[in-house]
Every structure is written in structure tokens, then in C-alpha cells.
Amino acid sequence: MIDPSLYAAFLVASVLLVLVPGPDMLMIVALGMRNGPIGGLMAAAGVAVGLGVHTVAAVCGLSAVFTHFPVVFQALKWAGALYLIYLAIGAFRDRGDWSEITPTEASKWQCFSRAVITNVLNPKVIIFNVAFLPQFVNSDLDTSVGAQLAILGVTLVVVDFMIDGPIGVAAGSMGRKLMASNKRVVRGLNITCGVVFSVLAGKLVFG
């Protein structure tokens, strides 16, 4: 179905790509620190789902829309930045003491949805997938290019979750321990998360 040598190279490249700290990992760590291990895991799942959406977009050739209609690219980019600013304001204003609160199902799914929305509203991920995935496609195979892109995309999603999932859990565990040891840490984590969201917004617009 797919060139074994190219697929092996893709696996190595995917692992290295996910391991390098980037906006997605920062988002997962920030949400994990504030919402505990399950929150971090759900954030990682949200990022993985977002990557799946971008893979579908790449397979369907939606990047061509950005080429012919630049306003769509700009609209998505600014929508993503505004959403991150909204999250930052919420974090800066939050003075809750999470060391005494057990995350609810709603807060866990909130982590998931925030990660999905933030990832999906980043059109640069679609552009990246369009540039990255085709490098590992062999057009001489009987399998269609679209099918090969889909296989590579699913692989990237799985690799991403297998790496970012434990990172989210670890960040959540660390956050809980810090909150339990000092109530001032709660406020510090809120401010830190607000700064992270603000930086991500700036990076999305100006990066």
C-alpha cells in the first residue's frame, strides 16, 4: 500500500517533529498544568483530532483555497489568534484554587475542545502538511496518492498522541503537586498559561 522505506523515514521524521517543542506541545502542557493529568491527556487528544482534520484538508487539496483566496487564510489565522487571546484573558482573570477542586467531566472536555479549536484554526498546519506529507509518497505505486497521504496523516496523528499524551499527563501531575504545595502557585500557573496563550496568538499572526 505504501513504500516501506519511505514509510520508515516518515516514522522517524514524525517522531522527531513531535518531540521538538512547538505551539501544540505548549498548549497541551499549559492545559495539563491547569487541569490535571486527565486534562492534559484530553488536550493531547484534541490536538490529535485537529491534526486529523488538517490531514483530511490536505488530502482534499484545500490548501489550494488559500492560494486562490488569501482572505480565507487570513480569516482563519485571525480567528485562531482571537481565540487564543480569549483563552489568555480567561487565564489571567482566573483566581480559582484548583488544588482543592477535582476536574469535572465538563472541564476535561473543555480541554479537548480548546485544543481542537486552536489546532484547527491554525491554517499554517494545513500548509505544513501539504509540504511535508507528499515527500513520503511514491507515485509509482498502485495505491493512489490520496490513499498514501491518508495513511501518512493517520500515522502522524497516532505518533503525535503517543508522544503528547504522556507529556500532557506528566504536566498535569506536576501541576497538581505544585498547586497542593503552595496556593500562590495556582495564581502563578494561571499567569503563565495566560502568557503562553498570548505568545501563541502572536506567533500565529506574526510568526
Secondary structure as UniProt FT lines:
FT   HELIX           4..19
FT   HELIX           23..59
FT   TURN            60..62
FT   HELIX           63..68
FT   HELIX           70..93
FT   HELIX           98..100
FT   HELIX           105..120
FT   HELIX           123..132
FT   HELIX           133..136
FT   TURN            139..140
FT   HELIX           145..181
FT   HELIX           183..206
//
